[in-house]
Amino acid sequence: MLILMGYIHLDPSDVDAFITDVEQISSSTQAEKGCLFYSITLDDRSAGRFLVAERWQDQLSLAAHLEKPETRAFLKTWGDRMNSDLQAYDVSGERTLAG
């Protein structure tokens, strides 16, 4: 499993347009084969900061996502307008937390 976590930073004046574009791709991304979880959430409007949390079955699933026309169009629009502070974590085991 692959987990991506971190932040996307952009100009605060772009927040609303970015939210609209994220909402347009989120549903189809969540339905993709190998996508276990996908969320980009506004964390601080005045700073233009979004929290990113993604879980993918494997690197191949993420690579397929990045090649989709919708993803490529999104990155073409926003790639130069956002700074990302994302980390990828390879997970070899998963367990539930005891309650």
Secondary structure, 3 states (H helix, E strand, C coil): CEEEEEEEEECHHHHHHHHHHHHHHHHHHHCCCCEEEEEEEEEECCCCEEEEEEEECCHHHHHHHHHCHHHHHHHHHHCCCEEEEEEEEECCCCCCCCC
